Amino acid sequence: KHLGNAKTIPEFFIRQLWHGRSNLINFFSHSLNVKELPSIFIPLLFLLSIMLVFASVIIKLPVYLLFSGISVMLGFPLFITLKTNIWDGWPQFLRYLYLWFFYLLARSFGMLLSLAR
């Protein structure tokens, strides 16, 4: 089912969750395409960083692991936002950062759901 264009953050999240679920399936359904690797590995690394942050807090891992997880978790959205090279002031920059964070979060969880199947 096609979800159409997202008009709200929850719609955007659900749409990207759906895309994330099909990412791994599509990746393994054909021969290796190097251009697809970032769409697989960046969400997986993002997911691992979230898990590292939670594990650091819950089971009290060393603080450098907590900061490593936070750095990766915030670093990917920051890098992608900066890479777009669009500057229209801080409010717009923060909106892009917020959107990229939810994009990666949804793609990561979608891939996790497809692995759980």
HELIX and SHEET records of a PDB file:
HELIX    1   1 ILE A    9  PHE A   28  1                                  20    
HELIX    2   2 VAL A   34  GLU A   36  5                                   3    
HELIX    3   3 LEU A   37  ILE A   58  1                                  22    
HELIX    4   4 VAL A   63  LYS A   83  1                                  21    
HELIX    5   5 TRP A   90  ALA A  116  1                                  27    
END                                                                             
